[in-house]
Amino acid sequence: MASDKEYLDYILEQLSEMEDISYRKMMGEYILYYKGKVFGGIYDNRFLIKPVKSALAMIPTPIYETPYDGAKDMILVENIEDRVFLSDLINAMYDDLPKKK
């Protein structure tokens, strides 16, 4: 099942205080970038992020979900209403994310 553009728009609105958030549509889903680095995506209307050390520190009991068949597990972000938490989470993740290609 592909993700709805409305769900993407909601997540982007929650992240609107942050600069340099972008996305790319790919096969009905959305890859999310912060300052050019992939930090997560919208998959089947779920906000999933990479399981980097800093994300695990902020989400101590993560729920892991597979974004699509054959992919590595990612962390489901359940607390999508808290803009401050989301901003802090993504900012904390930045240094742990792989370098831009």
N, C-alpha and C positions, 0 to 999 in steps of 0.2 A: 504494500500500500504506500503510495506516495504521500509526502507531507503537504499540508495545506499552506498556501501563501499567507493566510490569515494568522496561522500559528507562528510562522517565521516573523511576520510583522509585529506580533505581540512580543516575542523575545527581543527583537531589535529595539522596540520601544522601551523595554526594561533595561536595555544596555545603552540607551540614547545619551546618557551623561558621559559615556566614554568616547574618546576620539579614536579614530583609526580602526573601527569595527567594520568589517566588510563580509560579504558572502559571495558564494558562487553556486549556481544551481547545477546539480549533477544527477542525472537519471532520476528525477522526481524528488530528490532530497537536496539539502542545502549544507554546504561546507562553510564553517564560520572561521574567520581570520581576525587576529588582533595584531596590529602593526605588521601585517604580512605573514604572520605565523599561524598555522592551523591549530586551533585550540579545541575544536569540537564541531558539532553539527546538529542539524535537525533531521531526524530519521523517524519515519512513521509517527510524526507529531510528538516526538520525544526529544528533549534537549539533552544531548550526550556530550561529555567532555573527555579529553584524554586523561588516563589515569596516572598523571605525573605526581611526583612526591608532594609538591605543594598543594595539589588538589586533595590528595589523601589526608593531608594534615588538617584541611578545613572541612572535609567530609569524612569523619572518622569511622563511620559505619556505612560505607558506600554500597549502593545497589549496582551491580554490574549487569549490563545488557549488551547484546550484540547488535550493532547497527544494521548489518545485513549479513547474509550467509557468507561464511569464509573470512569475515573481518575479525579483528581483535576486539575483545570486550572493552567497553567504555563505561564511564560512570554516568548514571542517570542523575540529572539535577532536578530534584523535586521542589526545592525552595525557589521557584521562579518568580514569586511575588515580591521578594526582598531585593530591591535594586542595589542597595548598599552591599549586601552579601555577594551578589553576582559580580559587581564591579571589583570588590576586594578579591574574590576568587580568581577572576580572569587576570587581574594585575599580578597576583601572587604566582600564577602559573607561567607567566611570560618567560622568565629566565630558565625554566625547566623544559620549555618546548624546544623541539628540534629547530636548528637554524633554518632560515629561508633557503630554498633551493634556487 
